[in-house]
Amino acid sequence: MYRRKIEQTLKNWKKKKGHKPLVIKGCRQCGKTSSVMDFARKNYQHVICLNFHEHKEYKAFFAGALDVDTLIMTISAGIRDARFVPGETCLVLDEIQDCPNARASLKFFKLDGRYDVICTGSLLGVNGYKTKEEQAEEDNASIPVGFEQIVTMYPMDFEEWLWANGLTQQHIDYLRECLQNEIPVNEGIHQRLRDLLLRYTVVGGMPEAVSTFLETNNMNDVLDVQRAIIDTYKADMLKYALQEDKSRIRECFESIPAQLAKENKKFQYSVIRKGGRSSQYRGSLQWIEDAGIIHRCHNTYITELPLDGNATPDIFKVYMTDIGLLVSMLEEGTAWSILQGNLLGYKGAIFENLLADTLCKMGRKLYYFQKEGGLELDFLIRYKGECCPLECKARSGNSKSLQTVLKHPEHYHIYHAIKFGDYNVGRKGPILTLPAYMAFLLTEV
């Protein structure tokens, strides 16, 4: 098991008096079940895991009354080793989206209070295909609003990748000190982190891909793992989506590399299929987003806070939640080029998606700024109480758009900016230059 940030979330949840059943959602194979089971085994005498995806028969446990005493009797009768001891038993409901009644039961577990319940879900909330029986079950089940705590989990982020590669808190604190004091990182550490960033770009954060790389150092093996995950996503699209949406969802998904390869990376439905329109594909794109596979980066019509209030709903870019999966979807040889230090492929889309990967796994929403005439800022974030542009420059060079907005603060209200690239920490006037591996440290708002 690799160290994951969800561990601290789970510890904090358990310590909180009167905690609600916990629901951890996220894309498939990002490590939800492994992390939950590791935590449960370390903190409870008895762990009962019901995986509704692998064992459809477990849904029968929740087909009748949902009061806790009835459920205990039913589950213990169906599972030989199930032990329910108040305060010492954790019930893990895995892939809970496949059993709506199990989710409805969380209200009763919260009111009862004797047993802790942790759930995982990969496709919670997606609009999908159901049999008549499944639809009837969902219609009769109610989401336990107010009786559950929902947490989103992502694939391993860059900091977790650093932990997996042996870096310690001392190293992270040193980087944070360099950021705060705006001093260059020691050259030996800088080169090590630069190399780790390139490797993270091609491996990404899916735990199986990470473990495969660290155990074998073989990128072909890693690509096999990543492409198997992509195939799983496509299978989900066929299995869970509505019949009329299946082909459109897959078309949307497979268009992502082409969307990012454009000079103007704004998502365009016509790229999916010639003549494609929003009315045809809007729901399909939403399905992929709800499954946790992609994140949207919305355009803002002004460079001011609050970013959410100034975002344009229908103008956006789309980035893969995990950078490694994006690279695996690109042409053969892309991973090798990146490992040689080339992040310029696909018109800078790889470097942009790398920064988007970092920001969204930090829990930040994604925004950018673009206006007619060619003025464009790659990302906007709230940083130290200001609207701060983040620019991606894989190589050194000036950003005309960034220079323009900084020269006219009376119009754009931008006073400081951060430029990420393949260089060390430095400053030139209002622009702070940072190595790309430091993006995960921008936690201050």
N, C-alpha and C positions, 0 to 999 in steps of 0.2 A: 504493500500500500504506500502510495506517495502522500506526502503531507498536502492536505487541501484546506482551503479557507472555510469550507462548510463545516469543518470540525468545530471551530470556535462558535459558529452559529448554533450548532447542535448543543454544545455545552451551555451556552447562554440560555437557550430555550429550556433545557432541563432544569437549570437553576431557578428559573422564574417561577414564583409561587402561582399555582392555579393555571399553569400553561395550558393552552389549547392543543388539540391534535395538530401536528405539523404536516404541511403538504409541500414537498419539494418538487418543483416543476423544472423542466429543461429539455433540451433536445436529446434524442436517443444517444446512448453510449457516451455521455459526458461524465459518467462516474457516480450517478445518483445512488444506485443500489449498493455498490461496493462501499461507498462512504457511510451510508446509513447502517448497513449491516456491521461494518467495523465498529462504528460508534455503539450500536446496540449491544454487541457482544462484550464490549469493554465496560459497559455501564449498567447492565441488567443481568440478573441471574437466569432469566428465562426470556428467550426471543422466539417469537412465532412469526414466520414470514409467509404471506399468501401472495403469490405471483399470479395475477389474473391473466397475464398474457400467455404464460406457459401452461397454466392449469385452469382451463375454462370451467372445470367442475367446481372450483372454489366459489364461483358466483352463487351456487346453490345455498351456501351458508347464509347469504343475505337475501334470500328470496322470500322469507317470511317476516315475522316480527323482528324489529331492529332494536328492541331493548337489550341492554348489555347482558343480562342474565341468560336470555334466550340465545344470544350469539355465542356466549361462552359455552353453553351446553352443546350447541350445534357444532362449533369449531372443534372442541375437544373430542366429540364423538367421531368426527371425520378425520382428525389428525392425531395419531396415536401418542406422539410425544408432546402435545400441546399442554403447557402448564400455565394456568392463570393464577398468579399470586399477587395480591394487591401491593402496589409500590415496587414490585420486583419483576414485573412482566412488561415487555415492550412488544406491541403488535405492529408488524411492518406490513403495510398494504401496498404491494408493488404493482406498478402500472394500473393505478386506481381508475384511470379513465375507462378501462374495460369493464368496470363494475360500478355503475352509478349508484346502486343501492348501498354499496360499501362506503361511498363518499357521504351519502345521506346519513349513515350510521354515526358519523363523527359527532354529530350533535348530541347523540345519546352517550357516547363515550366521554364527551366533555362534561355533561351534566352529572354523569356517574362519578367520574374522577378517580376510579381505582387503578386504571391502567393507562400507560402512555401509548399513544398511537402516532406512528410516523408513516406518511404516505409518499410515494413517488409517482410522478405522472409525466409522460413524454408528449402526449397529444391532448392535454387538457384544453378544452374550449374550441378545438377545431371543428369546423362544420363538415361532418363526415357521413359516410354510408353506414346504415344500420339495418339489420333485419327487422321485420315487423315486431318480433319479440323484444329485440334490443331497444327499438324506438319506444315501445310500450313501457319498458323498464325505465328508460330515461324520462319519459313523460311523467311517470309516477314518482320518481325520485326527485328530491329537492336538494339544491346545493346548500350546505349548512352555513349560510352567511352569518358571520359573527361567532361561529363556533370552531373556526379553524384559522391557523396562521399559515400564510402562503409565502414561500421563499423561492426565488429563482436561482438555479445553479447553472453555471456555464462550464464549457470545457476548461481545462487548465489554462490559467492566464500566465503572462510572462514571469511574474514573480514566483508562482508555483513551479514553473519550469526551472527557474534559477535554483529553487530549493531542491528539486529533483536532481540537479547537476552538482549538488554539494555546496552551493553558496549559503552562507550563514547570515544571521541577523546583523552581525558585525559588518558584512559587506554591504547590506542594504542600508544600514545607518550611515556608512561612509558615503555612499552615493547620494543619500538625502542631504548630507552635510555639504557635498560639492554643489548640489542644486541650490541650497539655501544661500551659500556664500559665493556662488557663481565663480567657482574655481575649477580648473581642469581636473579630470580624473587621472590618477596615476596611469602612466602609459601601459604598464603591464596589465593592470586591471581593465583598462579601456579596451585593449585588444582581445582579452578573454571575453568580455561582455559583448563586444562587437561580433565575435565568432558565435557566441551563444544565441545572439539575436538572429543571425542568418540561419542557424540551425532550427530555431523556433519557427521561423517563417515557413520552412518547408515541412516541418513535422507537425506544427500546430499543437493543440492542447487536448486532443482526444486521448484518454489514458492508455488505450491499447496501442495507439501509434507511438506515444511517448515511450512506453515500456519496450516496444519492439525496437525502436531506435537505440535506446540506452543499452539494451541487451545485445544487439547484433551490429549496430552501426551501419546497417545495410539499408540504403534508401529504397531499393527495389522492394524489400519486405515491407517497409513503411507505406509505400504507395499501394501495395496489395491490401493492406489494412484499411487505408483511407478510401480506396475505391470500393471495398466491401461495405464500408459505412454509407457511402453515397448510394450504393445499390439498395441498402436497407431503407434509406430515405425514399427512394423511388418505389420500392415495394409498399411502403406505407401509403404513398400517394395513390397507388392502385387499390390497396385494401381498405383504407379508411375514408377516402374522399367520396363525395357524391358521384354517381355514375357520369353525370353530364360534365363534371369538373375534372375528371381524371386526366384526360389528355392535356387540358389547358394548364393544370398545375405543373405537369411535367415540362411543358413547353416553357413556362415562366422560369422554372428552375434552371433548365438547360441553357437559357438565354443569358444568364448572369455573366459568364466570361465575356460574351460579346457586348453586353451593356457597359462593362468596365473598360473594354478595349477602345471605346470611342473617345475622341478628344473631349467631347462634351458628355460627361458620364451621367447626366440626368437620365433616369429610367424612362425608356420610351416603349410603349406597347407595340409600336410598329416594328421594333427590332425583334420581338418574339415571332411575329409573322407579318409579312407584308400586308398592310391594311388593318393590322390589329388595333383595337380600340379599348379604352378604359372599361367600357361597359361589358366587354367580353372577358377581361382578365383581372379586373380589380379584386374579385372574390378569390381567385386562384392565388394571387400574390399574397393576399391576407392569410390564406391557409398556410403557406410556407412560413410566413412570419410568426403565426400563432404556434407553429410546430417548433419554433426556436432556431430555425436553420439560417435565417437572414435577419438583418437589422436595416431599417430605413434611416437615411440621413436626410432630414428635411431642410429645404432652402428657407432662409429667413429674408423678409423683404427689407429689413433694416438691421444694422449691426448694433443692436441695443438689447439690454436686458428688459424683461425676461425673454429668453430665447424661445421658450415654449409658446408664449403668447404672440410672438412675432413670426412664427413658422407658417409656411404656406403648405396646406395639407396635400395638395395635388402635385407639388413639384418636389422631387426627392431623388436621391441616389439609393442604390441597394448594395449592401456589402454582406459577404458571408460572415456569420458569427465566428467561425473558426478559420483562420488564415491558411492552415495546413490543408483543409478540405478544398479551399479555392485553388491552391497550387496544384492539387491532385487532379483538378478538372481541366487544367491547361495542357498545352501541347507537351509532348515528350521532350525532355531536356531542360524544361523550365527549372526544375529543382536543382539540377546541376549548375545552371547559370547563377542561380541565387547563392548557392554555396560558394561560388567564386567571387561573390560580392556585388553582383549585378541585381539591383532592385528596380531597374528602370523599365523592365518588361511591361508590356501591355499599357504603354503610355503612362507609366507611373502608378497604375492601378494596384499593383502588388504592394507598393509602399503605402499607398493610401489605405488599402484594406488592412494592412498590418497595424496602422494607427487606429483604425476603426475597431479592430479586434481588441486592442488594449483598452480603448475608451469604453466600449460596451460591456466588457467583462469587469470594468470598475463600477458598473451600474450607471454610467453617464448616458444620457440620450445624445444622439448624433445630430449635429446641425452644420450647415455650410451656408455661404453667402455667394450669390451670383446675380449679376444684373446685366441688362443689355449693354453691349459695348465691350464685352470681354472681361470686365472686372469680376474676379472670383477668388474667394478665400476657401481653402480646403476644408477647414473645420472651425467652428466657433464653440468655445466653452465658457462657462462662468468660472473665473479663476481670481482669487483674492478680491472678490467683490466687483470685478469688472468683466465686461465682455472682451474675451481675449482670443484673437485668431491663432490657429495652429497651422503652420505651413509645412508641407512635406517636400523636402528637396534631397533626394537620394545622393546628389552631388552638390558641391558648393555652387552658388549662383544666386542672382538677385531675383526677387519676386516683384514684378512691376505692380501687381495689384496690391500687395502688402505695402509697398512704398507709397502708393497713391493714398490709401486710407490713413496711413500714419501722417502724411503731410497735411491732411485736412481733418483734424480732430473735431473742428466745429461742425462738420457735416456728418462724419461717420462715428464720432464718439469713441474712437479707438486710440488708446494712449500707449499701449504696450502690446507686444506680440512675441510668439515663440516659434522658432524655426527648427524643425527636426531634420537631421541628415546624418551622413556618415562622417562626422567630425566630433571634436571634443567640446566641452563647455566653453562658452565665450559670450561676449556682449558687444554689440555695436549700436550705440544710442539706445533707442527704445526696443531693439530686437535682441532677445536672448536666444542664442543658438545652443541647442542641446543635442547630444547623441540620441539616436532613435530609441535606444534601450532605456532611456530615462523617462519615457512617457508615462509609465505606470506610477511614477511618484507624484503626478499632478493631482493630488487628492484634495488640496485646499480649495474651498469654494468662496 
